[in-house]
Structure formats: structure tokens, C-alpha cells
């Protein structure tokens, strides 16, 4: 067990854990703002009065890009049954953005720099004078900071020491989640996890095994996701891993595969194609799964009688794991026993620590994204010319 709510099986690979263990100790002792945001000690830059002031809004639209929005969207999708309000997420340039307009709407606009082109463009098209707006951005002169002041909007300071993809448990993710009616304290699990030997040992072995896989020239990490409501969690994870580690001709390419749908498309390639990949199985147990109608089952398929979709799905997951073992394909497995705030908070902690540790091992800076900045500069040049 990784924690009480997460059952974890590591890659079946022998590895040297001592170096990773030392690095983890250094990282935890460093007391960085990023890790602090995962704990109950973190002080938000917004007050409880802001939550009281805007809690009446039942429709909330979050506008942002990448790490500024993916974490919030991951939480919303994962815990949708607990949230009574309606959320819209504008996370790309959309030609049909106006269809998201609704009355009595609160906009939350998130950009660390305050100069994100897509967020500026979407804000220009979507924000109306009648809307109430909260801007989460760094405390410096920027386009969105100036716009917020012009609109007389609420401004919440984005911690400048926390990059977007690491910001999910800072004000970036926790302000919207508090407005959704959830308690942000329940997500803060690092205080407890660092005292959990199973969690620490599993994390260290996982990172050590991943390093060995990279040494064998396996750079593609395929997530076999059996839970539709976790798709956005792995979009967040995809950015976290790819943007943090993809430097100096090194890194990991995460690909999210929807299961069991992909059994009928790319699974043949996974099983018999080039052995350049390693895999993550991710499954969430469901309490309210639809049940098979026995009257409609033919005798040839009587083994389906009285089965739930959850039972069938889990059987497919186990069958796929057994096939992977026969094919000698490396994989790890997460099984989520409880869908709640603590569980997704623990997953955020695991994946963030994993990423930082892998950055140390690969000798890359996991906190910057230098080449992405080149595209931003080139886009500005093209728009200025035309």
C-alpha cells in the first residue's frame, strides 16, 4: 500500500535506491516554497473574506493555460460528485468560446506571468463588463495585472517561487476549489506522507526503477487509465513530466491511453511493437457501478450474469497486467480505493516529488521550460510583422 487509499505495485526491476534516498532527504530538508505548498503550513495570498464575497456564484469560469488551470480541472473532474456548482475551463484558444457565456458568472483568470498570450486573448473575448472577475497573477506590472486594475477586479498574488505546473495546491488551485465548496486543507498531505515509511520507500523504489528504464533507452511512459474522471489528472501529469524533464536531449514522454477503449486500437502496438515503453496502470474502484441485465444475457455469456461494469473493467485490467508480465513489459500499478480530497492530494505529492527526484537524477532543472519561451518570442514577432 502507498497509503490507506492507494494500492501501489512498483516496477519489477532491481534498483539501487541509496542515491535517490539521499536526494529525497536533501529535497525535503530544503524547505522550498513548492513543497511548502503541499503542506498545511502554506499561507495563501487570499483571505477568507474573498471566499465569503464570491461564494454565492454558482457558475465559475476558469481561464488559463497549462499548469495555471490543469490542476484545478483535474480536481474538479476527479471529485465532480462532491461539487454542486457549474465550472467551465477555458484552456485553449477556441473559436466557439462565446458559447460559454452565462449570466451571474464569476471569472477566475490565472497566469503566473500575467502575459500569457492565449489567456490574454481568451480574456479579451470572454470577459464582459457585467462579470465579476478574480485575477491570479504575480505582483508585477503585466498585461493581466493592468487589465485587472482597469476592471476593478479582485487581484490575488501568484507566488513567484512556484511555477505553474507545481502550483495546484497553492492559491492557483485552492482558491477555485474553496469557491467550489471543498476544504483546501484536506488536500494538504505532505506533512503526513513524509512520516509514512511505505510512501517514502515506494516513491524511492519507483524513481530508482524509472532511472534504470531510462538507462535502457525507454523514454515513453504510457499511462493506461481505466478511470474517465482521472483523464485531466493525467493531462496535468503529462505537462509536469514532459515540461520538467524534457531538456538536454533527455526526459520522458508521457502518453495517456484511455482504457479499455484502447484495447481495440493501440494495445496491439504496446504488446508487440518496439520495446521502447514503460507503463502505468491506473484504476479507481467505483461504488455505484451499473449492473448487467441478466434477462438480456445469452447462454454463451452466462459468466457476465449479475456482474457490474466495475467488475468487468477490473477483470480487463487484471488480464492486461497478466499479459504484460508474460510479454515482460515493465509496468507499475495504482489502484484507488477511495475517491476523495486526501487521495488526489496524495497523488499530487507523489508525482511532484517523483518529478523533482528524476530531475536531480537526469541533471536537468525541473523548474524551467527554456525552449517553450522561444515559441512565445517567435509568435510575437510574426504578429508584429503582420
C-alpha positions in Angstrom: 0.0 0.0 0.0 1.2 3.5 -0.8 -1.3 5.0 1.6 -4.6 3.8 3.1 -6.5 4.9 -0.1 -3.9 3.9 -2.7 -2.7 0.4 -3.5 0.6 0.6 -5.4 2.7 -2.0 -7.2 6.2 -0.9 -8.4 8.0 -2.0 -11.5 9.5 -5.5 -11.1 13.0 -4.1 -11.6 16.0 -4.4 -9.2 17.5 -1.0 -8.5 19.9 0.9 -6.3 17.8 3.1 -4.0 20.6 4.7 -1.9 21.3 7.8 -4.2 17.6 8.5 -4.7 17.0 8.2 -0.9 19.8 10.8 -0.2 18.4 13.1 -2.8 14.9 12.9 -1.3 16.3 13.7 2.1 18.0 16.8 0.7 14.9 17.9 -1.2 12.7 17.5 1.9 15.2 19.4 4.1 15.4 22.3 1.5 12.0 23.6 2.6 11.2 25.1 -0.9 8.0 27.0 -1.5 6.9 24.3 -3.9 7.0 21.6 -1.3 5.6 24.0 1.4 2.5 24.5 -0.8 1.8 20.8 -0.4 1.6 21.2 3.4 -0.7 22.7 6.0 1.9 25.3 6.7 1.5 27.1 3.4 0.0 30.6 3.7 -2.3 31.6 0.9 -2.2 35.1 -0.6 -6.0 35.3 -0.4 -8.1 35.8 2.7 -11.3 34.1 3.9 -13.2 37.3 3.1 -12.6 36.7 -0.6 -14.2 33.2 -0.3 -17.2 34.7 1.5 -17.5 37.5 -1.0 -17.7 35.2 -4.1 -19.1 32.0 -2.7 -22.6 33.0 -3.9 -21.6 32.4 -7.5 -22.9 29.1 -8.8 -21.2 29.3 -12.2 -17.5 29.8 -12.3 -15.3 30.0 -15.4 -11.6 29.4 -15.1 -9.4 30.9 -17.9 -5.8 29.9 -18.1 -3.2 27.7 -19.8 -1.1 24.7 -18.8 -0.3 24.5 -15.1 -2.4 27.5 -14.4 -5.5 25.5 -15.0 -4.8 21.8 -15.4 -4.5 21.1 -11.7 -7.9 22.7 -10.9 -9.5 20.9 -13.8 -8.0 17.6 -12.5 -9.5 18.1 -9.1 -12.9 19.2 -10.5 -13.2 16.1 -12.7 -11.9 13.7 -10.0 -14.3 15.0 -7.4 -17.2 16.2 -9.5 -19.8 14.3 -7.5 -18.9 16.5 -4.4 -19.2 19.8 -6.3 -22.6 21.4 -6.7 -21.5 24.3 -8.8 -21.0 24.5 -12.5 -17.4 25.0 -13.7 -16.2 25.8 -17.2 -12.5 25.6 -18.1 -11.1 27.6 -21.0 -7.7 26.0 -21.5 -7.0 26.5 -25.2 -7.7 29.0 -28.0 -11.3 28.3 -29.0 -13.2 29.7 -32.0 -16.6 29.0 -30.2 -15.6 30.5 -26.8 -18.8 32.6 -26.7 -20.9 29.6 -26.1 -19.6 29.5 -22.5 -21.2 32.8 -21.7 -23.7 32.7 -18.8 -25.5 35.1 -16.5 -24.3 35.7 -12.9 -20.9 34.4 -13.8 -17.6 34.6 -11.9 -14.4 34.5 -14.0 -11.1 33.3 -12.5 -8.2 34.3 -14.7 -4.9 32.6 -13.9 -1.5 33.4 -15.4 1.8 33.5 -13.4 3.5 36.0 -15.7 0.3 37.9 -16.5 1.4 37.9 -20.1 0.3 34.5 -21.4 -0.9 35.2 -25.0 -3.7 32.7 -25.0 -5.1 33.8 -21.7 -4.9 37.4 -22.7 -6.8 36.6 -26.0 -9.5 34.5 -24.3 -10.0 37.1 -21.6 -10.4 39.8 -24.2 -13.2 37.8 -26.0 -15.0 36.4 -22.9 -14.9 39.0 -20.2 -17.9 41.3 -20.1 -18.5 44.4 -18.0 -21.3 42.7 -16.0 -19.0 39.9 -15.0 -17.2 39.7 -11.6 -13.5 38.7 -12.0 -10.7 37.4 -9.9 -7.1 37.6 -11.4 -4.4 35.3 -10.0 -1.1 36.6 -11.2 2.4 37.7 -10.0 2.7 41.0 -8.2 4.4 42.9 -11.1 3.3 45.1 -13.9 1.9 42.9 -16.7 -0.9 42.9 -19.2 -3.4 41.0 -17.0 -2.4 42.9 -13.8 -3.1 46.2 -15.6 -6.4 44.8 -17.1 -7.5 43.6 -13.6 -6.9 47.1 -12.2 -8.8 48.7 -15.1 -11.7 46.3 -14.5 -11.5 47.0 -10.7 -11.3 43.2 -10.3 -10.1 41.2 -7.3 -6.3 40.5 -7.6 -4.7 37.6 -5.8 -0.9 37.3 -5.9 0.6 34.2 -7.5 3.6 33.1 -5.6 6.6 33.9 -7.9 8.6 31.0 -6.5 6.1 28.4 -7.6 5.9 27.6 -11.3 2.5 26.9 -12.9 2.8 23.1 -13.2 3.7 22.9 -9.5 1.0 25.3 -8.3 -2.0 23.1 -7.9 -2.1 23.2 -4.1 -1.2 26.9 -3.9 -3.7 29.7 -4.4 -3.9 28.8 -8.1 -5.8 25.6 -7.4 -7.1 26.1 -3.9 -8.9 29.4 -4.4 -11.2 27.9 -7.1 -11.6 24.7 -5.0 -12.6 26.7 -1.9 -15.2 28.5 -4.1 -16.4 25.1 -5.3 -17.3 24.3 -1.7 -14.4 22.0 -0.9 -11.9 22.3 2.1 -8.4 23.0 0.8 -6.8 21.6 4.0 -7.9 18.1 3.1 -5.6 18.1 0.0 -2.5 19.0 2.0 -0.9 15.6 2.7 2.8 16.1 2.6 3.1 16.6 6.4 1.7 13.1 6.9 3.3 11.3 3.9 6.9 12.1 4.8 6.2 10.2 8.1 4.8 7.2 6.1 7.6 4.6 5.5 5.5 2.8 2.9 5.0 6.0 0.9 8.7 7.0 1.1 10.0 3.5 0.2 7.6 3.2 -2.7 8.5 6.6 -4.0 12.2 5.9 -3.8 12.0 2.5 -5.5 9.7 3.9 -8.2 12.2 6.6 -9.1 15.1 4.2 -9.0 13.3 1.8 -11.3 12.4 4.6 -13.7 16.1 5.7 -13.9 17.0 2.1 -14.8 14.4 2.1 -17.5 15.8 5.4 -18.9 19.3 3.8 -19.0 17.8 1.1 -21.2 16.7 3.8 -23.7 13.0 3.5 -22.7 11.7 7.1 -22.8 8.0 6.8 -23.4 5.7 6.5 -20.4 2.3 5.2 -21.3 -0.5 5.7 -18.7 -3.2 3.0 -19.1 -6.1 5.0 -17.5 -9.2 3.0 -16.5 -11.0 6.0 -15.0 -12.5 8.6 -17.2 -12.7 11.1 -14.4 -8.9 10.9 -14.0 -8.2 11.9 -17.6 -7.5 15.5 -16.6 -5.3 14.3 -13.7 -3.0 12.7 -16.3 -3.1 15.8 -18.6 -1.7 17.6 -15.6 0.8 14.8 -15.0 1.7 14.8 -18.7 2.8 18.5 -18.6 4.5 18.1 -15.2 6.8 15.3 -16.5 7.3 16.4 -20.1 8.0 20.1 -19.4 10.1 19.5 -16.3 12.4 16.8 -17.7 12.5 17.3 -21.4 15.8 19.1 -21.7 19.4 18.4 -22.9 18.1 15.6 -25.1 16.8 13.8 -22.0 13.4 13.3 -20.5 10.2 11.2 -20.6 7.3 11.5 -23.0 4.1 10.7 -21.2 1.2 9.4 -23.3 -2.3 8.9 -21.8 -4.2 5.9 -23.1 -8.0 5.5 -22.4 -8.8 2.0 -21.3 -10.4 -0.4 -22.2 -11.2 1.5 -25.4 -7.5 1.4 -26.5 -7.5 -2.4 -26.3 -9.2 -2.1 -29.7 -6.7 0.3 -31.2 -3.1 0.8 -29.9 -2.8 -2.2 -27.5 -1.5 -4.4 -30.3 1.4 -2.0 -30.7 2.0 -1.8 -27.0 2.2 -5.6 -26.8 4.1 -6.4 -29.9 5.6 -3.2 -31.2 9.1 -1.8 -30.4 10.0 -2.3 -26.7 10.7 1.3 -26.0 7.9 2.0 -23.5 7.1 1.6 -19.8 3.6 1.6 -18.4 1.4 2.9 -15.6 -1.9 1.2 -14.8 -4.4 3.5 -13.1 -7.7 2.2 -11.7 -10.4 3.7 -9.4 -12.9 1.4 -7.7 -16.5 2.5 -8.1 -19.3 2.1 -5.5 -22.2 2.9 -7.9 -21.5 0.8 -11.0 -24.2 -0.2 -13.5 -25.2 -3.8 -13.4 -25.7 -6.2 -16.2 -29.4 -7.0 -17.1 -29.5 -10.8 -16.7 -32.6 -11.2 -18.9 -30.7 -9.9 -21.9 -27.7 -12.3 -21.5 -27.4 -15.2 -23.9 -26.3 -18.7 -22.5 -22.9 -18.4 -24.2 -22.0 -15.4 -22.0 -23.6 -16.5 -18.7 -20.3 -15.5 -16.9 -21.5 -11.9 -17.3 -24.7 -12.5 -15.2 -25.1 -10.2 -12.2 -21.7 -8.5 -13.0 -21.2 -4.8 -12.6 -19.4 -2.7 -15.2 -16.8 -2.1 -12.5 -16.2 -5.9 -12.1 -15.8 -6.3 -15.9 -13.5 -3.3 -16.1 -11.3 -4.6 -13.2 -11.1 -8.0 -14.8 -9.8 -6.5 -18.0 -7.3 -4.5 -16.0 -6.0 -7.7 -14.3 -6.0 -9.6 -17.6 -3.9 -6.9 -19.2 -1.4 -6.9 -16.3 -1.0 -10.7 -16.6 -0.4 -10.3 -20.3 2.2 -7.6 -19.7 4.0 -9.9 -17.3 4.0 -12.7 -19.9 5.4 -10.2 -22.5 8.0 -8.9 -20.0 6.7 -5.3 -20.4 7.6 -3.1 -17.4 4.7 -1.5 -15.5 3.6 -0.1 -12.2 0.0 0.0 -10.9 -2.1 2.4 -8.9 -5.4 1.2 -7.5 -7.5 3.9 -5.9 -9.7 2.6 -3.1 -11.3 5.9 -2.1 -12.2 8.9 -4.3 -11.7 12.0 -2.1 -9.7 15.1 -1.5 -7.0 13.3 0.5 -6.4 10.7 -2.2 -5.9 13.2 -5.0 -3.7 15.3 -2.7 -1.5 12.3 -2.1 -1.3 11.6 -5.8 -0.2 15.2 -6.4 2.5 14.8 -3.7 3.8 11.6 -5.2 4.0 12.8 -8.7 5.6 16.2 -7.8 8.3 14.5 -5.7 8.8 11.9 -8.4 9.4 14.6 -11.0 11.9 16.6 -8.8 13.8 13.5 -8.0 14.0 12.4 -11.6 15.2 15.9 -12.5 18.1 15.5 -10.0 19.0 12.1 -11.4 18.9 13.4 -15.0 20.9 16.5 -14.1 18.3 18.9 -15.6 16.5 21.8 -13.9 12.9 20.5 -13.4 11.5 24.1 -12.8 12.1 25.9 -16.1 11.0 25.5 -19.7 13.5 27.5 -21.8 12.6 26.2 -25.3 8.9 27.0 -24.9 9.9 30.6 -24.4 11.4 30.6 -27.9 7.9 29.9 -29.4 6.4 32.8 -27.5 9.0 35.1 -28.8 8.6 33.9 -32.4 4.8 34.2 -32.2 5.1 37.8 -31.1 7.5 38.6 -34.0 5.1 37.1 -36.5 2.1 39.0 -35.1 4.1 42.3 -35.1 5.0 41.8 -38.8 1.5 41.1 -39.9 
